[in-house]
Amino acid sequence: MKKLIINADDFGYSRAINYGIIDCFQHGVLSSATFMANMPGAEHAADLAKQNPGLGVGVHLVLTCGEPILKDHQTIVDVHGRFRKLSFYESAFNIELAEVYDEWKAQIERFLSFGIKPTHLDSHHHINTYKGIKDVFCRLAEEYQLPVRNNMDLPSHLRHPNRFEYYVEKVLKDEVSIANAFKDADTVEVMCHPGYLDKAVMGGSSYTYPRLDELELLTSNVVKEVLNNCKDVELATFKSL
């Protein structure tokens, strides 16, 4: 059987996002999520993860949103002690990669402190693909022996799905679209960002209303029927790699 991992990013961002992700798992086709250990909704997300053990939960490593777990950084935070915005990394930048390593390790350890075993690693805003940061990401994946998202060129020894898809609406449109996603692939991860909206999301995220569209899609009977008609495809988590 071919394996389809439908993964929701931003688990832990806020209670509204968390409840949306869980609804997509309980009442829809979502199979996996990734956890933001530094965000205010992290403890709530951990409780929901424990109540829903069938949901695969990985670590969504953060460098561009909210505040870090460690408080002694100098190069990866602004004057207020918050993570620098993604725009900082979109041109020439200089940071101490040791700070990234220490912070991301602290995020993984906080995740583990909740008593949950991570299924994989990925990152917020795909920051793991940026200069130098990629090496830190791969080093941590090796240390914790975890699979990773296939969103960049990866060392051959790291486990990952054969293909990564950015647009959940495109992949889940119909049976033909799913078949196209699995062309020359046995395992596919498709990323999504479902969630309800609360003040934390509306005030802090640039991605708001589309979260509701994705939630509607992932819980729709139409998508459930499409997947049911794909007899050689099953929903999976990164544990299957």
N, C-alpha and C positions, 0 to 999 in steps of 0.2 A: 504493500500500500504506500502511496505517496503521502507525505505528511505536510500539512498546512498549519503553520504557526501564525495565528492572528494575535499580534502583540499590541497592547495599549501602553503607550508611554505616559509618564507623569503621575503614576500612582503615588500618592502621598503629597501631591501639590496642595490639595485642599479637601475638605469633607465632600464638597459637591462633586469634584472630580472622582474621588474614591467611590462614592455611591454610584456614579454613572458607570464606572468600570465594572463594579460588582454586578450591576443590573445586566450589563452586556455579557457577563459570564453566566449568570444564573438564568437569564431569559433569552439569550442570544447565542452568537457563535464565537465569542471571544474565548481564547484558550490560554492567554499569557499576558503578563503585564510587567512593567519595570518600575522600580521603587526609588523615589527621590528621598534619600535618608536625611537630607538637610532641611527639608521643607516643613512648615507647620503641621501639615496633615499626615506626617510620617507615622506617628504612633497609632492614629486612627486606621491608617492603611494596614499596619501590621496586625491589628486586631481583626480586621476584615479578612486578611490573608489566612490567618489561623482558622477562621470560621469557614473558609472555603478552600480546603487543602487541594482540591482538584485544579485550582488555578495555578499555573506556573508563574513564579515571581522571581525576576532577576533584579539586578541593581542598575539603576539609571544614573550613571556617574555625572555629577553636576559641577560645572565651572562657570556658568553664565547666568545663574538665577538664584536669588535669595542670598543668604549668608552662609559662610562656611562653618563647618563643625569646629575646626581648629581656629584659634583666635590670634595666632602669631605670624600670619602671612604678611608679606610686604609687597609682592609683585603681582599677585593674582586678585587683589582686592582694591577697591577705590578708597578715597579718603574717609569714607563712612564705614569701612570694614565690610562692605558688601562685595559680592563677586562682580567683576567687570562685565559689561554687556558683550554680547556676541560681536557687535561692531568693532570692539577693541581688537579682536582676533582676525578680522576680515581684511586687515592691511598688515604692514610690517609690525611685529610686536616682539617684545623681549620680556620673558618671565623666567623665574627660577623653576626648572622642571622638578626639582626636589620638593617644592611646595605642592605641585600637582600630585606627585606621588603620595606625599604624606596626607594630603587632604582626601584623596580618593581612597586610600587605605582606611582612613578614619570613617568614611562613608560606608565602606563595605563592612567594617567592624561594627558600626552602629546597627546596620541591617542584621548582622549575625546576633547581636545582643538581644534582639526581639525573639530569638528562638526559631527563626525561619532559615531554611537552607536555600540559598540562591540557585536559580537554574542557569543563569548566564549573566553577562555584562553587556551593556551598551552605554550610550551617553546622551545627555540633553543637548539639543541643537547639533548633533553629530560632531561635537567638539573633539572627539577621539580621532578624527581624521586630520587634524591640523598639525602643522610642523612641530616635530619633537614630541608633542602630546601623544601621538600614535605609539611611540616607543614605550611611554609610561603605561598606556592602556594595555598593550600586549604583555608587558612585564607583569602586571597585576593579574591578567588572565592566566598566565603561566603559574604564578604563585598560588592562586586559589583554584587552579585546575578547572576553569569554567569555560564553557562555550561562549562565543561572541557573535554579535551582529555582523553580517557580511556586507558592510558598507564601505569597504576600502580594500586595498591589497593587503592580504594577511599572510603571516608565516604559515607554512604548510602544516605545522604541528598543532595549530589551534583549531579546535572544532568549531564549525559554523554551518548554517544552512547553505545549500548550494546557491540559493538566490535570495536577494533582498528586494522587496517591492515597496515603493514609497506611497502609492495611491490605492487605498483600500477600495474606494468606489470603483476604480477601473478593474481591479482584480476580481471583485465579487459581482460584477455586473451580470454575468450569465455563465453558463457552462463552458462556452467557447473561450471566454476571457480567463477562466481558471485553467483550462487546458493550455492556453498560451503561456501562462505564468510558469507552468511545469514543463515547458519545452526544454529538453536537455537538463532537467532537474528532478530530483526525487524529494527534496525538502525545500520549502519556500517559506520565508517569513514575510508577512505584510504588516507594515506599521500603521497604527491608527492612534487617534487622540480623542476618544469619546469622553463625555462628561456632562454633568449639569453645571450650571453657572451660579456662582456666588460672588460676594464682594471681592474675595481674594483673587478670583479669576478675572473678573471684570476690571479690577484695578491693577493687576500685575502681569497679565498675559496679553500678548498681541494676537493670540489665537483664541477666539471666544465663541461666537455663534456657530462656526463650523463643527465645534465639538458636539452640539446638539444634533446636527445633521448626521454625524458619524454614529452617534448613539442610536438614532432612529434606524439607520441602515443596518447596524449590527444586531438589532433586536427584531428586525422585520421578518415576517413569514416568507416573504419573497426570497430573501437571501438564504433562509433555512432550507427552502425547497431547492434552490439552486445547488447548495452543497449536498443535499440528500440525493440529488440526481447524479452527482459525481461519484460513482461507485468505487473508483480506484483512489479516492482522496479521503483522508481522515484528518480531523483536527488533532493537533499535537502541541507539545511544549518543547522547550529546549532539552528537557530530560531525555528525549528520544534520540538525541544525536550521539 
